[in-house]
Amino acid sequence: MSHLKTSGHKILRIWGFNDVKSNPGSGSVYFQLFSGSSATINTGANGLQRLDAVVKAAEKHGIKLISACCISTNYTQHANNSQSTS
């Protein structure tokens, strides 16, 4: 984060989600595991602790975060379908 501060950046957009349908294994970061109809939140070192570290580093360097909490593919499809083809 220090390089962002040095270059004058004050705001950083990050992804505040990383959902998976199966455990990707060691070394992979994920925040939530969906299995069937249940979800398990990963609070470990390869989960939300990683996001916490980003938040703490940003705070330390005076950088504000914008955290996207989801991607809406329906919005993208709607935007593409709304464009004029004339």
Backbone torsions as a table, in degrees:
resi	resn	phi	psi	omega
1	MET	NA	-24.1	-178.3
2	SER	-62.7	-34.1	179.0
3	HIS	-67.2	-31.2	176.3
4	LEU	-68.4	-44.4	178.9
5	LYS	-62.9	-44.1	180.0
6	THR	-60.2	-36.1	-178.9
7	SER	-84.3	0.4	174.7
8	GLY	93.4	4.0	178.8
9	HIS	-72.7	137.8	-179.5
10	LYS	-119.1	-15.4	-177.5
11	ILE	-134.4	139.1	179.1
12	LEU	-132.4	131.0	176.3
13	ARG	-96.1	129.1	-179.7
14	ILE	-128.8	163.2	172.3
15	TRP	-89.9	123.3	178.7
16	GLY	-99.0	26.1	179.6
17	PHE	-147.7	154.7	172.8
18	ASN	-167.5	84.8	-176.0
19	ASP	-95.0	141.5	179.1
20	VAL	-130.9	159.5	177.9
21	LYS	-100.5	-15.6	174.1
22	SER	-145.4	152.5	-177.6
23	ASN	-63.5	119.3	-176.7
24	PRO	-75.9	-5.4	177.6
25	GLY	95.7	176.1	-175.9
26	SER	-66.1	146.9	179.4
27	GLY	88.3	-11.8	179.1
28	SER	-101.2	140.0	-179.3
29	VAL	-96.9	132.5	171.9
30	TYR	-151.0	150.1	-176.6
31	PHE	-102.5	-28.3	-176.0
32	GLN	-147.2	134.5	179.9
33	LEU	-111.0	120.5	176.4
34	PHE	-99.0	124.4	178.4
35	SER	-134.0	109.0	-177.1
36	GLY	66.5	-123.5	-179.2
37	SER	-101.9	7.8	-179.1
38	SER	-116.9	156.0	178.4
39	ALA	-124.8	140.8	176.9
40	THR	-121.3	125.5	179.1
41	ILE	-85.1	131.1	-179.5
42	ASN	-91.6	101.8	-180.0
43	THR	-93.9	5.4	-175.5
44	GLY	-78.9	-173.2	-177.3
45	ALA	-64.0	-25.6	177.6
46	ASN	-102.3	22.8	180.0
47	GLY	-133.4	-126.6	-175.1
48	LEU	-64.0	-21.7	175.1
49	GLN	-62.1	-31.8	178.2
50	ARG	-67.3	-43.7	177.4
51	LEU	-64.7	-41.2	177.3
52	ASP	-57.9	-39.4	-179.8
53	ALA	-64.7	-37.6	178.0
54	VAL	-65.7	-43.8	179.5
55	VAL	-62.0	-44.6	179.8
56	LYS	-64.2	-41.5	179.6
57	ALA	-65.4	-40.5	178.4
58	ALA	-63.5	-44.0	179.2
59	GLU	-61.1	-43.5	-179.4
60	LYS	-59.0	-34.9	-175.9
61	HIS	-101.1	8.2	177.2
62	GLY	70.5	28.5	-179.9
63	ILE	-103.3	131.6	177.5
64	LYS	-85.9	144.9	179.8
65	LEU	-112.3	140.7	167.1
66	ILE	-112.7	116.5	-175.5
67	SER	-106.4	113.4	173.9
68	ALA	-76.8	127.6	-175.2
69	CYS	-101.1	-4.5	177.0
70	CYS	-167.2	166.4	171.6
71	ILE	-117.2	130.2	178.7
72	SER	-104.4	100.1	177.7
73	THR	-68.4	-27.0	177.0
74	ASN	-63.5	-37.7	178.1
75	TYR	-62.9	-45.2	-179.8
76	THR	-62.3	-45.0	179.0
77	GLN	-62.9	-42.1	179.4
78	HIS	-63.2	-43.7	-179.6
79	ALA	-62.5	-41.7	179.4
80	ASN	-66.2	-39.0	-179.5
81	ASN	-73.0	-22.2	-177.5
82	SER	-83.9	-11.9	-177.9
83	GLN	-73.1	140.3	-179.9
84	SER	-73.7	142.2	178.8
85	THR	-110.8	17.7	-177.9
86	SER	-78.9	NA	NA
